[in-house]
Amino acid sequence: MLSQTAVALAVYNPGKMLKLKQQIRDNAYLWTERQGRIAGPLPRGIISFLTSRCMRVDVGPHLCQPLVEKEKFHKSQHWGFCNNVRMLVSEDKPGIGGELLPGQKMKPKCSDFPKGMGGTVPSWIAFDKQVLSFDAYLEDELPDKTQEKYRIRRHKILFYLEDDTIQVNEQELKNSGLPKGTSIRRHRISLPPPDEDQFYTVYHFNINIDVVFYGRTFKIYDADTFTKNFLKKIGVKLNPPGQCPEDPYMKIRRETVDRMEPLRPYESYDTLKQFLECDRKVLRFFCLWDDSASMFGDRRELILHYFLCDDTIEIKEVMPPSSGRDATSLFLRRRKLPKYGPPGVYQPGQITDRAVLNLYPGLTGRPADGYLLDKYKLGKVDQEFYKDTDLFIGTTINVWGRKVLLYDCDNFTKTYYKTKYGIENFTSISCKAPPPPKIERKFPPYNGFGSEEDSLRTCMGLVPTPHQRNFKKFMEKNSSGNMSNILRFFAKLITHKRVERDRMFVISYFLSDDTISVFEPTERNSGFTGGMFLKRIRVKKPGQEVFKSELSEYIQAKDLYVGARVNVNGYLFHLLNADEYTLRYMEENSDQFPMSNIELVLQKLKEEQSKSRELKQVFRNADPKLTKRMDYNTFRDVMMTLTVGRLLEHEVITLARHYGVPKDTCPDMNILMAQAHKQLKKNTFEDFERLIATCVYEDRKKKKVLPTKDIRRLCKSFRLPLTDHLLGSILSGFQDSEEQINYELFFSALNWRMNPMPKLQAVSFTKEPRFWKKRFRLPGYLR
């Protein structure tokens, strides 16, 4: 065995080359670097390369690489199992070290186009819903047929540009006897041999060429306009379009059908075929007969039914309610409608399809075995009747002397005319009657008795009816659960009396019925008792006439906002602030409250571009530590000073709330326990010892902890008077990382007798709102 070191030394030592050469001839081994020794028979070419001091191994005319520089000797896995059967799993894998095998071609890993050409948008986006359509035909040989040698089958070749997939559909042909539809489903199709490792691309298609799909040759003879324009844009020179040859079978079929048509003039009429094909198929048109020009006439709406099975027409009248007319079943009974009517009176037997000249007996002895018809039809009365070709939207037909306008039709009628006659325009005609002159109704003025709505209802009919409230609005905006639907504002009374200047009020606006109530909080040593200042009523806007015919205008929700002045029955209030629910409701319904629309506020703020530098400088001076935050009072003073009153107080609050620093949403445990104690004390719940005893019974391991779900189950079983949300918040505060709760600590904390909690402090209306003390991050263009 020859080691790799010996071979390497022999290359750089000429004295040892002859000795190594003789050893290689004797052993004839091929060497590899996997184990550092020669492992197989060596080709003869190795000797000549070794003697030329080139450390190369010649393993054939297709592979020659330096052995010293070679580092990869891994083998590809070509054999494997598929459904528990040993088989060749891949023929495209390379040989040892990733080198190609004899006759193997490596597929390109990149596109033919260099980088930088074209756009960066992927093909499945750039060519989405873009399909090239080619018209092609296929010649199928029929060796067993004597009538024709081949059949011409027309196909549509669809090439999808987004993923180079191809779909072939065969066009439907009546009475061809061949299955139609999708011939080749959509997928990528490989080129014919010897290029079966490649797929068809857009450059393989053109007009007047042949393409081979799975051994079947399709001859492309034409394409649509989009396909031609696309191929021209990518540089493909289009061939002139060709013609599709006629199918021999269809030609013979058409000649056979033509020979079956009758040629004699008095052949019997085939009405059965029309009846079988068109039975229960009725065209429906909506019509109008304007008879308003005649005395006591009016506009009458009709419905025309055209029966395709026998070309008859039926017309029904649409009776509106309270029309004063007797309801009739039919305006025109079903029959053929002549175009030029009324035609007149004809003699019996004058209107007929055939004229019999004579009868003749036959060999059977019957009196009349046959008859002779008048093929020239002398004396026949020509009558023209309405057909389906005469009926379309916008036409006026003659219904026995009455001009009837067709102004619309149903969907089945539109589909019928579009399929049979290719009509696309089905725009209906507006036939609404001009509105009658509106007579203004005058009501007497309000007399002061009752409400204005009730007094108005007594003037609208002989029997007075009560005023109907907006019940839908009442149900939608009524208080339910956490949704109070009440807008509360903190207001101050504007008066010239010094004693009443410091009086504060809470104005509540009820969205369910647009009523307002005013409440004065009790303040010690103020000299005022407080309480209800105005009960819940609707408040009229000031400056309106009392005794008038029209209804008065009342204060709406859009009239209330922070900074507004509201006149409530002669008392002028200045709205200073609103609660959190009111502000959030106004922001959610910013279309009704423009002062809470942040986009409108920012648009108004951007109009002050001339003061942008001054505004930035003021904010920098107010934020010396560069925290990019400031309290609300400073922010409000800066905005109101620089905008010179252009921004309202409510708009400043909207701007501050939008850019406010988010606060911690976790509630305080003391507040939660105080709320729980209040509910437990209200319901006199004191079964805490039984709860602890039950927990001790279920605690088999005596660890004094139970899972959270078990504690919740016990609270439900003992009917603990706490809401699910409150109970869940308290449980989450007592549970540990393993979702276990010490039940003794939990129920001891809930025991309102043993561990009472201090009462919750009432909110003082004289203090600043809660969010005023927050800090706000400045918008980008103000930093």
C-alpha positions in Angstrom: 0.0 0.0 0.0 1.3 3.5 -0.9 0.6 6.4 1.5 -0.2 9.8 0.4 2.9 11.2 2.0 5.1 8.9 -0.1 3.5 10.1 -3.3 3.8 13.8 -2.3 7.6 13.3 -1.5 8.2 11.6 -4.8 6.8 14.6 -6.7 9.3 17.0 -5.1 12.3 14.5 -5.1 13.3 13.3 -8.6 15.5 10.6 -7.1 12.5 8.7 -5.6 10.3 9.2 -8.7 11.5 6.0 -10.5 11.0 3.9 -7.4 7.5 5.2 -6.9 6.7 4.7 -10.5 7.7 1.0 -10.3 5.6 0.5 -7.2 2.5 2.1 -8.9 2.9 -0.3 -11.8 3.2 -3.3 -9.5 0.3 -2.4 -7.3 -1.9 -0.4 -9.8 -3.9 1.2 -7.0 -6.0 4.3 -7.2 -5.5 6.7 -4.2 -7.9 8.9 -2.4 -7.7 11.3 0.5 -10.5 9.7 2.5 -8.2 7.4 4.5 -4.8 8.7 3.3 -3.9 5.6 1.2 -4.4 4.1 -2.3 -7.6 2.1 -2.4 -8.3 0.9 -6.0 -6.9 0.2 -9.4 -5.2 3.3 -10.9 -5.5 4.2 -14.6 -2.4 4.3 -16.8 -2.5 8.0 -17.2 -1.5 8.6 -13.6 2.0 7.5 -14.4 2.6 10.1 -17.1 1.2 12.9 -14.9 3.3 11.8 -11.8 6.5 11.7 -13.8 5.8 15.2 -15.1 5.9 16.4 -11.4 2.2 17.3 -11.6 0.3 15.9 -8.8 -2.9 15.0 -10.8 -5.1 11.9 -11.2 -6.5 11.1 -14.6 -9.7 9.2 -14.2 -10.9 9.8 -17.7 -11.0 12.4 -20.5 -13.8 14.3 -18.8 -12.2 14.8 -15.3 -8.8 16.0 -14.3 -8.2 18.0 -11.2 -5.3 18.5 -8.8 -5.4 15.8 -6.1 -3.5 17.9 -3.5 -6.1 20.8 -3.8 -9.1 18.5 -3.7 -11.1 18.8 -0.4 -14.6 17.3 -1.1 -14.9 13.5 -1.4 -18.6 13.0 -0.4 -20.8 10.7 -2.5 -24.4 11.5 -3.5 -27.2 9.2 -2.5 -28.7 7.9 -5.7 -30.5 4.8 -4.3 -33.2 4.8 -1.7 -36.7 3.4 -0.7 -40.0 4.5 -2.2 -43.0 2.7 -0.8 -40.7 0.1 0.7 -39.2 -0.6 -2.8 -35.5 -0.1 -3.6 -35.2 2.2 -6.6 -33.3 5.1 -8.1 -34.6 8.2 -6.3 -32.7 10.8 -8.3 -30.8 10.9 -11.5 -29.7 14.5 -11.4 -27.3 14.2 -8.5 -23.5 14.7 -9.2 -20.7 12.2 -8.6 -18.0 12.2 -5.9 -17.2 15.6 -4.5 -20.1 17.3 -6.4 -18.4 16.7 -9.8 -20.6 16.0 -12.8 -20.9 12.5 -14.2 -20.1 11.6 -17.8 -22.8 13.1 -20.1 -24.5 14.9 -17.2 -25.6 18.5 -17.6 -26.0 21.0 -14.8 -29.1 23.1 -14.8 -28.5 26.8 -14.6 -29.2 28.3 -11.1 -29.9 31.8 -12.3 -31.9 33.5 -15.1 -30.6 34.1 -18.6 -30.8 37.8 -17.9 -28.2 39.5 -15.8 -29.0 41.2 -12.6 -30.3 44.8 -12.9 -32.5 44.1 -16.0 -36.2 44.5 -15.5 -38.1 45.4 -12.4 -37.7 43.9 -8.9 -41.4 42.9 -8.6 -41.9 39.1 -8.5 -43.5 37.5 -11.6 -46.5 36.3 -9.6 -47.3 39.9 -8.9 -46.2 41.6 -12.2 -48.0 39.1 -14.4 -51.0 38.3 -12.1 -54.1 37.4 -14.1 -52.3 37.8 -17.4 -52.7 34.8 -19.7 -51.6 34.3 -23.3 -54.2 32.7 -25.5 -53.3 30.8 -28.6 -55.7 29.1 -31.1 -54.5 25.7 -32.2 -55.8 22.5 -33.7 -54.8 18.9 -33.6 -55.1 16.3 -36.3 -56.2 12.9 -34.9 -55.7 10.0 -37.3 -58.6 7.6 -37.7 -57.3 4.4 -39.3 -60.5 2.4 -38.7 -62.9 4.9 -40.3 -63.9 4.9 -44.0 -65.6 8.2 -44.1 -62.6 10.3 -43.0 -59.0 9.7 -42.4 -58.5 12.2 -39.6 -60.4 14.6 -37.4 -59.6 18.3 -36.7 -59.9 19.1 -33.0 -59.7 22.7 -32.1 -58.0 23.7 -28.8 -57.2 26.8 -26.8 -53.7 26.9 -25.4 -53.5 29.1 -22.3 -50.0 30.2 -21.1 -50.0 31.7 -17.6 -47.2 34.3 -17.4 -47.0 34.3 -13.6 -45.6 30.8 -13.3 -45.0 29.5 -16.9 -47.8 27.0 -16.6 -49.8 25.8 -19.6 -53.4 24.6 -19.9 -55.0 23.2 -23.0 -58.8 23.4 -23.4 -60.7 21.8 -26.2 -63.5 23.9 -27.6 -67.0 22.6 -27.5 -68.6 21.6 -30.8 -72.2 20.5 -31.0 -72.8 16.9 -32.1 -69.0 16.2 -32.5 -69.2 12.9 -30.6 -66.0 13.7 -28.7 -65.5 14.7 -25.0 -64.7 18.3 -24.6 -63.3 20.5 -21.8 -59.8 20.5 -20.3 -57.5 18.4 -22.3 -54.3 19.1 -20.3 -54.6 20.5 -16.9 -52.6 23.5 -15.8 -49.0 22.8 -15.0 -45.5 23.2 -16.4 -44.8 21.1 -19.4 -41.3 19.9 -20.3 -39.9 20.2 -23.8 -39.8 17.2 -26.1 -36.6 15.0 -26.0 -33.7 15.5 -25.9 -34.5 18.7 -23.9 -36.9 17.1 -21.5 -35.0 18.6 -18.6 -36.3 22.0 -19.6 -39.7 23.6 -19.6 -41.7 25.6 -22.1 -41.3 29.4 -21.7 -43.0 32.3 -23.5 -40.2 32.4 -26.1 -41.2 28.9 -27.4 -44.5 30.2 -28.6 -45.4 32.0 -31.9 -48.0 31.9 -34.6 -47.9 29.3 -37.4 -45.6 26.9 -35.4 -46.0 23.5 -34.0 -45.7 22.7 -30.3 -45.4 19.2 -28.9 -47.1 18.4 -25.6 -46.6 14.8 -24.4 -46.1 13.5 -27.9 -49.1 15.3 -29.4 -48.4 18.0 -32.0 -50.5 21.2 -31.7 -50.5 23.6 -34.6 -50.9 27.2 -33.6 -52.6 29.2 -36.3 -53.7 32.4 -34.4 -53.7 34.3 -31.1 -55.7 37.1 -29.5 -54.8 40.8 -29.5 -53.2 40.8 -26.0 -51.0 37.9 -26.8 -49.7 39.5 -30.0 -49.0 42.8 -28.3 -47.2 41.0 -25.5 -45.0 39.0 -27.8 -44.1 42.1 -29.8 -43.1 43.9 -26.6 -40.6 41.2 -25.5 -39.0 41.1 -29.0 -40.7 38.1 -30.6 -41.2 38.5 -34.3 -44.7 37.2 -35.1 -45.5 35.0 -38.0 -48.5 35.8 -40.2 -51.7 34.0 -38.9 -52.9 30.9 -40.6 -56.3 29.2 -41.1 -57.7 26.2 -39.3 -58.7 23.5 -41.8 -62.3 22.2 -41.8 -63.1 19.0 -40.0 -64.2 16.3 -42.6 -66.7 14.7 -40.2 -68.4 18.0 -39.4 -68.6 18.8 -43.1 -70.3 15.5 -43.8 -72.6 16.1 -40.7 -73.6 19.5 -42.0 -74.4 18.1 -45.5 -76.6 15.4 -43.9 -78.5 17.9 -41.8 -79.1 20.2 -44.9 -80.5 17.2 -46.8 -83.0 16.5 -44.1 -84.6 20.0 -44.3 -88.0 19.9 -46.2 -88.1 21.7 -49.6 -91.8 21.3 -50.6 -93.9 24.4 -50.1 -96.8 22.7 -48.3 -94.8 20.6 -45.9 -96.4 20.2 -42.5 -95.3 22.7 -39.8 -93.2 21.2 -37.0 -94.5 22.9 -33.9 -93.6 20.0 -31.6 -89.9 20.7 -31.7 -90.4 24.4 -30.7 -92.7 23.3 -27.9 -90.2 20.7 -26.5 -87.3 23.1 -26.7 -89.0 26.2 -25.3 -91.6 24.8 -23.0 -91.8 26.7 -19.7 -89.5 29.4 -21.1 -91.2 32.8 -20.8 -89.8 36.3 -21.5 -91.1 38.9 -19.1 -91.1 42.6 -19.9 -92.2 45.5 -17.6 -94.5 47.9 -19.5 -96.2 51.2 -19.2 -99.4 52.4 -20.8 -99.7 56.1 -20.5 -103.4 56.9 -20.8 -103.2 60.2 -18.9 -104.2 62.2 -22.0 -107.7 60.8 -22.0 -110.4 61.7 -19.6 -110.1 60.0 -16.2 -107.0 58.2 -17.6 -103.8 57.6 -15.7 -100.5 55.8 -16.0 -101.0 52.0 -15.8 -98.1 49.6 -15.2 -98.3 46.2 -17.0 -96.3 43.0 -17.2 -96.0 41.3 -20.6 -95.3 37.6 -20.9 -94.0 36.2 -24.2 -94.2 32.4 -24.4 -91.5 31.0 -26.5 -93.1 27.6 -27.1 -95.9 29.1 -29.3 -95.1 32.8 -29.8 -98.1 34.0 -27.8 -98.4 37.0 -25.6 -100.1 37.6 -22.3 -100.4 40.9 -20.4 -101.3 41.4 -16.8 -101.9 44.7 -15.0 -100.2 45.7 -11.8 -102.8 47.1 -9.5 -101.3 49.6 -6.9 -103.0 49.8 -3.5 -106.0 52.1 -3.3 -106.1 52.6 -7.1 -109.9 52.6 -7.2 -110.0 50.0 -10.0 -111.5 46.5 -10.0 -108.8 43.9 -9.9 -108.9 41.8 -13.2 -107.0 38.6 -13.8 -105.7 39.6 -17.3 -105.3 42.8 -19.2 -104.9 40.7 -22.5 -105.5 37.0 -22.5 -102.9 34.7 -24.0 -102.9 34.8 -27.8 -100.8 36.0 -30.7 -100.7 39.7 -30.9 -101.0 41.3 -34.4 -98.7 44.2 -35.1 -101.4 46.3 -36.9 -104.5 46.0 -34.8 -107.4 46.0 -34.6 -107.4 44.3 -38.1 -111.1 44.1 -38.6 -113.7 41.4 -39.0 -113.0 38.3 -41.2 -115.3 35.7 -42.6 -115.3 32.2 -41.1 -112.5 30.1 -42.7 -110.7 33.1 -44.1 -107.9 32.9 -41.5 -106.2 29.6 -42.0 -102.7 28.2 -42.6 -103.6 26.0 -45.6 -106.1 26.1 -48.5 -107.5 22.6 -49.5 -108.3 22.4 -53.2 -109.8 18.9 -53.5 -110.1 15.5 -51.8 -109.5 12.2 -53.5 -110.3 8.6 -52.5 -107.8 5.9 -52.3 -107.7 2.1 -52.8 -109.0 1.4 -49.4 -112.5 2.5 -50.2 -112.6 5.3 -47.6 -114.4 8.5 -48.7 -111.2 10.7 -48.5 -107.8 9.1 -48.4 -105.9 12.3 -49.4 -106.2 15.9 -50.1 -104.6 18.4 -52.4 -103.3 21.7 -51.0 -102.9 25.1 -52.7 -99.2 25.5 -52.8 -99.5 29.0 -54.2 -101.7 30.1 -51.3 -104.0 32.2 -53.4 -106.3 34.5 -51.3 -104.4 34.0 -48.1 -104.7 36.9 -45.6 -101.3 38.1 -44.6 -101.0 38.8 -40.9 -97.9 39.9 -39.0 -97.6 39.0 -35.4 -95.1 40.1 -32.8 -92.1 37.9 -32.4 -89.2 37.9 -29.9 -87.1 39.9 -32.3 -89.7 42.8 -32.1 -89.5 43.1 -28.4 -86.7 45.0 -26.7 -86.3 47.7 -24.1 -87.3 51.1 -25.3 -89.7 49.9 -28.0 -93.4 50.8 -28.1 -95.8 48.0 -29.2 -99.4 48.2 -30.4 -101.8 46.3 -28.1 -105.0 46.6 -30.0 -104.8 50.3 -30.4 -103.0 51.0 -27.1 -99.4 52.3 -27.2 -97.4 50.2 -24.6 -93.8 51.1 -23.7 -91.4 48.3 -22.7 -89.0 49.9 -20.1 -87.4 46.9 -18.4 -87.1 43.1 -18.3 -86.0 40.3 -15.9 -82.7 38.5 -15.8 -83.8 35.5 -17.8 -84.9 37.7 -20.6 -81.6 39.5 -20.6 -79.7 36.2 -20.7 -81.9 34.9 -23.6 -81.3 38.0 -25.8 -77.6 38.1 -24.9 -77.1 34.4 -25.8 -79.2 34.3 -28.9 -78.9 37.8 -30.5 -75.7 39.1 -28.8 -77.5 42.2 -27.3 -75.5 43.7 -24.4 -77.3 46.9 -23.7 -80.2 46.4 -21.2 -80.4 49.8 -19.7 -83.8 50.3 -18.2 -85.9 53.4 -19.0 -87.1 55.6 -16.1 -90.9 55.8 -16.3 -91.6 57.4 -13.0 -94.5 59.8 -13.1 -93.7 63.4 -12.2 -94.4 64.0 -8.6 -97.7 65.8 -7.9 -97.4 69.3 -6.7 -96.7 69.3 -3.0 -99.3 71.2 -1.0 -97.8 72.8 2.0 -99.7 72.0 5.1 -100.1 74.8 7.6 -100.6 74.1 11.2 -101.9 76.6 13.9 -99.3 77.9 16.3 -98.6 76.3 19.7 -101.1 77.4 22.3 -99.1 76.5 25.4 -101.1 73.5 26.6 -99.2 70.2 26.8 -96.0 69.6 24.8 -95.4 70.9 21.3 -95.4 67.4 19.8 -98.8 66.4 21.4 -100.4 69.7 20.3 -99.2 69.1 16.8 -100.6 65.5 16.7 -104.1 66.9 17.5 -103.9 68.9 14.2 -103.1 65.9 12.0 -106.3 63.9 12.2 -109.8 63.8 13.5 -108.8 61.2 16.1 -105.8 62.5 18.1 -102.9 60.1 18.5 -100.0 60.3 20.9 -96.6 61.3 19.8 -94.4 58.3 18.8 -91.0 58.4 20.4 -87.9 57.1 18.6 -88.1 53.6 20.2 -85.1 52.2 18.2 -82.8 55.0 19.4 -84.1 54.5 23.0 -83.2 50.8 22.9 -79.8 51.3 21.3 -78.7 54.2 23.5 -80.2 53.1 26.8 -77.9 52.3 29.7 -76.9 48.6 29.7 -74.0 47.0 31.6 -70.8 49.1 31.4 -72.3 51.3 28.6 -74.0 54.2 30.4 -74.7 56.2 27.2 -74.6 59.3 29.3 -72.3 62.2 28.6 -71.2 64.0 31.8 -69.6 67.4 31.8 -68.1 69.4 34.7 -69.4 72.9 34.4 -69.2 76.3 36.2 -72.0 78.8 36.5 -71.4 82.1 34.8 -73.1 84.9 36.8 -72.4 88.4 38.0 -73.2 87.5 41.6 -70.0 86.9 43.5 -71.6 84.3 45.8 -72.5 82.0 43.0 -69.3 82.3 40.9 -67.7 79.3 42.6 -70.7 77.0 42.2 -69.8 73.8 40.3 -72.3 71.5 38.5 -72.4 68.2 36.7 -74.4 68.3 33.5 -75.5 64.9 32.2 -76.7 64.4 28.7 -78.8 61.2 28.1 -78.3 59.9 24.5 -81.4 57.7 24.6 -83.9 60.6 24.6 -81.7 63.8 24.3 -82.6 64.9 27.8 -80.4 66.9 30.2 -80.1 66.9 34.0 -78.0 69.3 36.1 -76.6 68.2 39.5 -74.8 70.3 42.0 -72.3 68.5 44.2 -72.5 69.2 47.9 -69.7 71.3 49.3 -69.3 72.1 52.9 -69.6 75.6 54.2 -70.5 76.9 50.7 -73.9 78.2 51.7 -75.7 76.1 49.1 -77.5 72.8 49.8 -76.5 71.1 46.5 -78.4 68.3 45.0 -80.6 68.2 41.9 -80.5 71.6 40.2 -82.5 70.6 37.1 -84.5 67.4 36.6 -84.1 65.4 33.5 -85.9 67.2 30.7 -85.2 68.3 27.1 -83.8 71.9 27.0 -84.7 74.3 24.3 -82.1 76.4 22.6 -82.4 80.1 23.6 -83.7 82.8 21.3 -86.7 80.9 19.9 -90.3 82.1 19.6 -92.6 80.3 22.1 -95.9 80.3 20.2 -95.2 79.2 16.6 -96.3 76.5 14.2 -92.9 74.7 13.9 -91.3 72.5 16.5 -88.7 74.0 18.7 -85.0 73.1 18.5 -83.4 71.4 21.5 -79.8 71.1 22.7 -78.1 68.2 21.0 -75.1 66.2 21.9 -73.0 67.9 19.3 -73.6 71.3 21.1 -71.7 70.0 24.2 -68.0 70.0 24.4 -65.2 71.2 26.7 -65.0 75.0 26.6 -68.6 75.5 25.3 -71.1 77.8 26.9 -74.6 76.3 27.3 -77.7 78.2 28.2 -80.0 76.0 30.2 -83.3 77.7 30.9 -81.6 81.1 31.4 -78.6 79.8 33.4 -75.3 80.1 31.5 -72.9 77.3 32.1 -69.2 77.0 31.1 -68.2 73.4 30.4 -64.8 72.9 32.0 -64.1 69.2 31.7 -65.7 65.8 30.9 -65.3 62.3 32.3 -63.3 59.5 30.6 -66.4 57.8 29.1 -67.6 61.0 27.5 -64.2 61.8 25.9 -63.8 58.2 24.7 -67.3 58.2 23.2 -66.8 61.5 21.4 -63.5 60.2 20.0 -65.1 57.0 18.8 -67.9 59.0 17.1 -65.7 61.8 15.7 -68.0 62.2 12.7 -70.6 63.6 15.1 -68.1 65.5 17.3 -65.6 67.4 15.1 -63.7 68.7 18.2 -62.7 65.1 19.0 -61.5 64.3 15.4 -57.7 64.2 15.7 -57.2 64.6 11.9 -59.2 67.9 11.9 -57.2 69.2 14.9 -53.9 68.4 13.3 -55.0 70.0 10.0 -55.9 73.2 11.9 -52.5 73.0 13.7 -50.6 72.6 10.5 -52.1 75.8 9.2 -49.8 77.6 11.8 -46.7 76.8 9.8 -45.4 80.3 10.1 -45.0 79.8 13.9 -43.4 76.3 13.7 -39.9 77.6 14.7 -41.3 79.6 17.6 -43.4 76.6 18.7 -40.4 74.2 18.6 -38.3 76.7 20.6 -41.0 77.1 23.3 -41.3 73.3 23.6 -37.5 73.0 24.0 -37.5 75.7 26.7 -40.3 73.9 28.5 -38.3 70.6 28.3 -34.8 71.4 29.5 -33.9 67.8 30.2 -34.8 66.8 26.6 -37.2 64.1 27.8 -39.6 65.0 25.0 -42.5 65.0 27.5 -44.3 67.6 29.5 -47.3 67.9 31.8 -50.7 68.9 30.4 -51.0 72.4 32.0 -47.7 73.5 30.3 -48.8 71.9 27.0 -52.2 73.6 27.2 -50.7 77.0 28.0 -48.2 76.8 25.1 -50.8 75.7 22.5 -53.4 78.3 23.5 -50.9 81.1 23.5 -49.2 80.4 20.2 -52.5 79.5 18.3 -54.1 82.7 19.6 -57.5 81.1 20.3 -57.7 79.1 17.0 -57.8 75.8 19.0 -60.6 75.2 21.4 -60.2 73.8 24.8 -61.7 70.4 23.7 -59.4 70.3 20.7 -56.3 70.7 23.0 -57.6 67.9 25.2 -58.1 65.7 22.0 -54.5 66.5 21.0 -53.2 65.7 24.5 -55.1 62.4 24.7 -53.8 61.3 21.4 -50.1 61.9 22.2 -50.5 61.0 25.9 -48.1 58.6 27.5 -49.9 55.3 28.2 -50.5 54.6 31.8 -50.4 51.3 33.7 -53.7 49.5 33.1 -53.3 47.1 36.1 -55.8 48.1 38.8 -54.7 48.6 42.4 -55.3 45.6 44.6 -56.6 47.8 47.5 -59.2 49.3 45.2 -60.3 45.9 44.0 -60.5 44.6 47.6 -62.5 47.7 48.6 -64.9 47.1 45.8 -65.2 43.4 46.8 -65.8 44.3 50.5 -68.5 46.7 49.5 -70.4 44.0 47.5 -69.9 41.4 50.2 -71.1 43.7 52.9 -74.1 44.8 50.8 -75.2 41.1 50.4 -74.2 40.2 54.0 -72.0 37.3 52.9 -70.0 35.8 55.8 -69.4 32.1 55.0 -65.7 32.5 54.9 -65.0 29.8 57.5 -67.0 27.3 55.5 -65.0 28.2 52.4 -61.7 27.7 54.2 -62.9 24.4 55.7 -63.9 23.2 52.2 -60.5 24.2 50.8 -58.8 22.3 53.7 -60.9 19.2 52.8 -59.9 19.4 49.1 -56.2 20.1 50.0 -55.1 16.4 50.1 -51.4 17.2 50.2 -51.8 19.8 53.0 -49.8 22.5 51.1 -52.4 25.2 51.9 -52.6 26.0 48.2 -55.1 25.1 45.5 -55.3 25.7 41.8 -56.9 28.9 40.7 -59.7 27.1 38.8 -60.6 25.2 42.0 -60.9 28.4 44.0 -63.0 30.0 41.3 -65.3 26.9 41.3 -65.7 27.0 45.1 -66.6 30.7 44.9 -69.3 30.0 42.3 -70.6 27.1 44.3 -71.0 29.2 47.5 -72.5 32.0 45.3 -70.0 34.6 46.2 -71.7 37.9 45.2 -68.8 39.2 43.0 -68.8 39.7 39.2 -66.7 37.5 37.0 -64.4 40.4 36.1 -63.8 41.5 39.6 -63.3 37.9 40.9 -60.8 37.2 38.1 -58.8 40.4 38.8 -58.5 39.5 42.5 -57.6 35.9 41.8 -54.9 36.9 39.3 -53.4 39.1 42.1 -53.1 36.2 44.6 -51.9 33.4 42.3 -48.2 32.5 42.0 -46.2 31.4 39.0 -47.7 27.9 39.1 -51.2 29.3 39.2 -51.7 28.2 42.8 -53.5 30.3 45.5 -53.0 30.3 49.2 -56.7 29.9 50.1 -56.3 31.0 53.8 -54.7 34.4 52.7 -57.3 34.8 49.9 -60.4 34.3 52.0 -59.0 36.1 55.0 -58.4 39.1 52.7 -62.1 38.9 51.5 -63.4 38.7 55.1 -64.8 42.2 55.4 -65.5 41.8 59.2 -62.0 40.6 60.2 -60.0 42.7 57.7 -62.0 45.8 56.8 -60.7 48.0 54.0 -60.9 51.8 54.1 -63.7 53.3 52.0 -63.0 54.6 48.6 -62.4 58.3 48.3 -65.0 60.2 46.3 -63.8 62.0 43.2 -63.5 65.7 44.0 -64.9 67.8 41.2 -62.9 70.9 42.2 -59.6 69.2 41.3 -57.9 68.8 38.0 -58.9 65.9 35.8 -56.9 62.8 36.1 -55.2 63.0 32.7 -54.1 66.6 33.3 -51.4 65.3 35.6 -50.1 63.0 33.0 -47.1 63.7 30.8 -47.4 63.7 27.0 -45.0 62.8 24.3 -44.7 65.5 21.6 -45.6 64.8 18.0 -42.7 64.5 15.5 -43.1 67.9 13.9 -43.2 69.7 17.2 -40.0 68.2 18.6 
